[in-house]
Amino acid sequence: MDWKKYVREHLAPLSLGPERELEMIDEMAQHLEAVYEDALADGATEQEAHRRAAAHIRDWRLLESELIRSKRPVAHAWINRRLAAEARIDSRPGKGGAGMGSLGQDLRYGVRMLLKSKAFTAVAVLSLALGIGANTAIFSLIDAVLLKTLPVKKPNELVLFDWLSGPKLMARSINGTLSRDKATGLQTSTSFSYDAFNQFRDHAETLTDVFAFAEIEQLNVNVDGQAEIASGQFVSGGYYAGLGVLAVVGRTLTNDDDQAAGAPVAVISHRYWQRRFGMDPGVVGKTITVNSVPLTIVGVTPKGFEGTLQIGASPDFSTPMSMEPLMNPGGSSLRDPGSWWVQIMGRLRRGTTLAQTRASLEGTFQQFAIEENKLAQTAEPSPDHEQPDVPALRVSSGSQGLNEMRRDYAQPLTILIAVVGLVLLIACVNVANLLLARGASRQKEMAVRLALGAGRRRLIRQMLTESVLLAMLGGVLGVFFANWGKDLLLTLRPWGGGVLNLDLELDLRVLGFTAAISVLTGILFGAAPALRATRVDMTPALKDSARGVIGGSRFGLSKALVIVQVALSLVLLAGAGLFVRTLSNLNNVDVGFNATNVLLFRVSPALSGYKTKQIAQLYEQMLERIEAVPGVLRATISRHPLLSGSAAINNVYIDGRPAPSAKDYTYIQRVRSNFFETMEIPLLMGRGLREQDDERAPRVAVINQAMARKAFPNEDPIGKRFGLGGAQHSGEIEIVGVARDAKYTSVRSETPPTVYFPYKQQQSSLGQMNFEVRTAGDPTALIAAIRGAVSEVDKNVPLFDVKTQRRQAEQSLAQERLFATLSSFFGALALLLVSLGLYGVMSYAVARRTNEIGIRMALGATGPRVTRMVMRETMLLVVIGVLIGLGAALASTRMIKEMLFGLAPTDPVTISFAALLMIAVAALAGYLPARRASKVDPMVALRYE
């Protein structure tokens, strides 16, 4: 049935205007079709369904005629009868009414209305897509870092052990994290000795499995004659069985493998299998050389399982704990009671708790720790002879593996999600304003539908359906933005510059989050416009004239939303300004050396089987070859690259001075004699290090200014003596020079007291070193030549962590750069949304007041006076929003106090600049409609309808 034709024939006697007639035909035809379909769903015949629908036409014609002719509102009783009739129709059971048929009708009509206003739809969808996409990208990172559990069997049954201790630790050395517990202020770590793991395994009555693992930072892997650096871990024989992880190819490690007499075997990760072996199933049984030890690959772990180490750490190899002495000859920690280096996890028995597990094992652990400490003291007595603190055992959930770094990421991720949440809220306010303006243009439509008997609740639902449709379209487009944004987050390496092996997949959890936030967003920005648009005075609304359709009070909500937008945007701008100035302050810090044209890389000859003195000879040969490369000015080595975050610390005992406290650390750096010349660190007193300062020469050192100020205030430090490891060594080392302060671990930190030793005087503990190569031009252009020079000495010693010193400095500020970049982008986006919202509101206000403006100008008002009138209204909104935003900014920026550098969170310059920028941009957005108002022709305006 062609209902439009049917309606057109019956409306012809009313002699409506062309535009008005089209609106009525479209609205009535849709309603008649719905009545017709509902009747069919109730079991009526086609003739009966047609009769029911056609019966509405007579009443509608009478109503329309009355509304057009009458100078007063139609009797409320008559209208209420029509609303009641509509309510009865909508409440019928079956396909129509509030059921799925009605929802389908709302969706179809919503799609038609959105397609009818393509410009409005495009602007609204794009605004929402940016906000939803940003939230989805950040949530994917939060999900991977903070929320996801290990992809293993029943991860919630896993437990992780750690301990709390006072300042005097029982462990002589700790390989792993050592941090301060925020709740107690005590030191805490997840590292235990290997024998402590055996004690746990033998006495764990509340656990079905106990297993251990320990990270290996670098492995020199030689596959088919090609050497490379890989990561790995030692695991106990029950590691994979305890986790419930099965191999996708071959098998995993077992207790039989973790025996002193066991064959040297390894399991590789799926990621390494794919990258290095092209997912060749024949990799099982293949023998490779790892740290000069032949290992046979017995299996491949499943995709997605990256181990139980810190977030982002993905070991390429797993080998039994029993292999540790072979992999670390001369430095084994397997049976060293003073070396705490393994992490321990377990699986709870059914019905047991974390508290029960701690109670059953804490006494055993403490007693064993005391006995172990006695053995360690026998082997290597402590210089201060103080009794160490007995650690307390803690047991926590192991569902996410090691989680210390997850806690470190919590604050920056929380700030990021708050920022993108504000952006989405601003986008919602902007779209709500657009909907309010659009709702004003739909007053006739709403009045007709109400007059025809539609209930207000039904109309609100229809408009909310359109809002949710907008939000869902924004969500779909936002997924594409998020897919690009999540990859950008990992490219920026926001967490200290390190590589995070994370798969930020837009899986069902993330897509579910996107769908939920889209629906909530649609309801959030659609509710107020829907309520406003359906509160209609039908008599004036149904007239052809647009004047008087909506009163000033209706426009007040739009102004309130603009104020909210301005306030929220100012908070973002203030935060962005603080982050940008923090990054600027850090970039302007004098690091104390010249970072330009310096190439860094590391080698670890010990992984290839080199011994102590052989390593020193190897380094000198490499340096000689590198310095012969055209374009290389100087080359040197150091134990730790500057600004890398890594460092060595120790207690320094100065001859004739009291012993330092346990927390009184000095930073240690082992370098080649030309280190200061290569890094261009000036010597201020005495001499530098020399080639002759080797193991046969008296021990010497150069200290920095911070060390001189701390240890020798108002004294000449040249010739003073000190030592490491105890008061008995206090006279072993002579200070021969003082170098200018240079940043060691990071740009943020104050330059610590530092001692520089000649690396040749400590060859007994020589291992991995960092090379610094200063070049005449771009150092990256010489990477291939330098690799070739090193390969000429020994092709089995690979280079890794190749980067420029400038890049190293940038990586040390990666988090600051990320926050400065993202906050600036989102601040600019918020400013754009505010400008568009303010422009739209004021343009609509000017359009509504055209008649008034014409009268004013006809009575003598000049263009500048009209401009000032409109600008005064605009700036009133902006100033109110800025004042509210200033209070919110001053309160919220305190949350980022720890992330700032060189300025306070309430920095007046930054916040004032943000406020002025907001006012300037808002003034420009308001000036355009004000200027248009001043150009109104009074004669045209007086005829304006």
Beta strands, then each sheet from edge to edge (+ up, - down):
strand 1: 158-165
strand 2: 173-174
strand 3: 179-180
strand 4: 187-189
strand 5: 207-223
strand 6: 226-235
strand 7: 249-250
strand 8: 265-268
strand 9: 287-290
strand 10: 293-300
strand 11: 317-320
strand 12: 339-340
strand 13: 343-348
strand 14: 392-397
strand 15: 598-603
strand 16: 632-638
strand 17: 648-650
strand 18: 652-654
strand 19: 666-671
strand 20: 683-686
strand 21: 700-704
strand 22: 721-724
strand 23: 733-739
strand 24: 754-758
strand 25: 769-775
strand 26: 800-804
sheet 1: 3+ 4- 1+ 13- 5+ 6- 11- 8+ 10+ 7-
sheet 2: 3+ 4- 1+ 14-
sheet 3: 3+ 4- 1+ 13- 5+ 9-
sheet 4: 2+ 12+
sheet 5: 16+ 25- 15+ 26-
sheet 6: 17+ 19- 24- 21+ 23+ 20-
sheet 7: 17+ 19- 24- 21+ 23+ 22- 18+
end
